């Protein structure tokens, strides 16, 4: 057993881990319904989902169980549950936070879902943003990461893709809240500029659903208990082979029954 780098750095900073939160199996989902531990409910309305895949993290924060929580994000697994639970979701730039100790769906970026309280979001971030010798994809930043104060956004430039702001199917309530947030950023001194991402918006989702299953199949094949370990013999189907392999492996594992 070992800690991931993000967990180890939290311990070093004196921040206790309250527990592990629920998520979609293999971090592959957007509702936190498909989990071996059962579905997670949205604390604002138990009849609704909290989003995913890091839905348990978002639900824990929104429900007041923790001031902030960790998650990982490949295709929206922090941003989307944060949005559905009324939180701020921070997805760091690739390479700023170590992925060591995290099972890769594709190439996840560890981050956190946090309350609207900016101070709570600021606290854990600097501890993570640095080069990790255990993860070759991390980079050495030229200066410490500092988030701006909530009351002062002067000097920040925010790009607003016009294709997303004008897309069909946006809920009027969501559009109104997005416009309110943009107006608030301007009021606090940020420079908001319209930009264009025509190809990304038009083809992004289709490309994602071609690339994601292929990479997920490749990455998760290491954990199927078959390819690089014991494999049961004599099975007449793929499912039977998986079941017998895992049963036999669990019987011989030193940790079986623990």
Secondary structure in CASP SS format (residue, H / E / C, confidence):
PFRMAT SS
TARGET T0000
AUTHOR 0000-0000-0000
METHOD secondary structure of the structure
MODEL  1
X C 1.00
X C 1.00
X C 1.00
X C 1.00
X H 1.00
X H 1.00
X H 1.00
X H 1.00
X H 1.00
X H 1.00
X H 1.00
X H 1.00
X C 1.00
X C 1.00
X C 1.00
X C 1.00
X C 1.00
X C 1.00
X C 1.00
X C 1.00
X C 1.00
X C 1.00
X C 1.00
X C 1.00
X H 1.00
X H 1.00
X H 1.00
X C 1.00
X C 1.00
X C 1.00
X C 1.00
X C 1.00
X C 1.00
X C 1.00
X C 1.00
X C 1.00
X C 1.00
X C 1.00
X C 1.00
X C 1.00
X E 1.00
X E 1.00
X C 1.00
X C 1.00
X E 1.00
X E 1.00
X E 1.00
X E 1.00
X E 1.00
X C 1.00
X C 1.00
X C 1.00
X C 1.00
X C 1.00
X H 1.00
X H 1.00
X H 1.00
X H 1.00
X H 1.00
X H 1.00
X H 1.00
X H 1.00
X C 1.00
X C 1.00
X C 1.00
X C 1.00
X C 1.00
X E 1.00
X E 1.00
X E 1.00
X E 1.00
X E 1.00
X E 1.00
X C 1.00
X C 1.00
X C 1.00
X C 1.00
X C 1.00
X H 1.00
X H 1.00
X H 1.00
X H 1.00
X H 1.00
X H 1.00
X C 1.00
X C 1.00
X C 1.00
X E 1.00
X E 1.00
X E 1.00
X C 1.00
X C 1.00
X C 1.00
X C 1.00
X C 1.00
X C 1.00
X E 1.00
X C 1.00
X C 1.00
X C 1.00
X C 1.00
X C 1.00
X C 1.00
X C 1.00
X C 1.00
X C 1.00
X C 1.00
X C 1.00
X E 1.00
X E 1.00
X E 1.00
X E 1.00
X E 1.00
X E 1.00
X C 1.00
X C 1.00
X C 1.00
X H 1.00
X H 1.00
X H 1.00
X H 1.00
X H 1.00
X H 1.00
X H 1.00
X H 1.00
X H 1.00
X H 1.00
X H 1.00
X E 1.00
X C 1.00
X C 1.00
X C 1.00
X C 1.00
X C 1.00
X C 1.00
X C 1.00
X C 1.00
X C 1.00
X C 1.00
X C 1.00
X C 1.00
X C 1.00
X C 1.00
X C 1.00
X C 1.00
X C 1.00
X C 1.00
X C 1.00
X C 1.00
X C 1.00
X C 1.00
X C 1.00
X C 1.00
X C 1.00
X C 1.00
X C 1.00
X E 1.00
X E 1.00
X E 1.00
X E 1.00
X E 1.00
X H 1.00
X H 1.00
X H 1.00
X H 1.00
X C 1.00
X C 1.00
X C 1.00
X C 1.00
X C 1.00
X C 1.00
X H 1.00
X H 1.00
X H 1.00
X H 1.00
X H 1.00
X H 1.00
X H 1.00
X H 1.00
X H 1.00
X H 1.00
X H 1.00
X H 1.00
X H 1.00
X H 1.00
X H 1.00
X H 1.00
X C 1.00
X C 1.00
X C 1.00
X E 1.00
X E 1.00
X E 1.00
X E 1.00
X E 1.00
X C 1.00
X C 1.00
X H 1.00
X H 1.00
X H 1.00
X H 1.00
X H 1.00
X H 1.00
X H 1.00
X H 1.00
X H 1.00
X H 1.00
X H 1.00
X H 1.00
X H 1.00
X H 1.00
X H 1.00
X H 1.00
X H 1.00
X H 1.00
X H 1.00
X H 1.00
X H 1.00
X H 1.00
X H 1.00
X H 1.00
X H 1.00
X H 1.00
X C 1.00
X C 1.00
X C 1.00
X C 1.00
X C 1.00
X C 1.00
X C 1.00
X C 1.00
X C 1.00
X C 1.00
X C 1.00
X C 1.00
X C 1.00
X C 1.00
X H 1.00
X H 1.00
X H 1.00
X H 1.00
X H 1.00
X H 1.00
X H 1.00
X H 1.00
X H 1.00
X H 1.00
X H 1.00
X H 1.00
X H 1.00
X H 1.00
X H 1.00
X C 1.00
X C 1.00
X C 1.00
X C 1.00
X C 1.00
X C 1.00
END
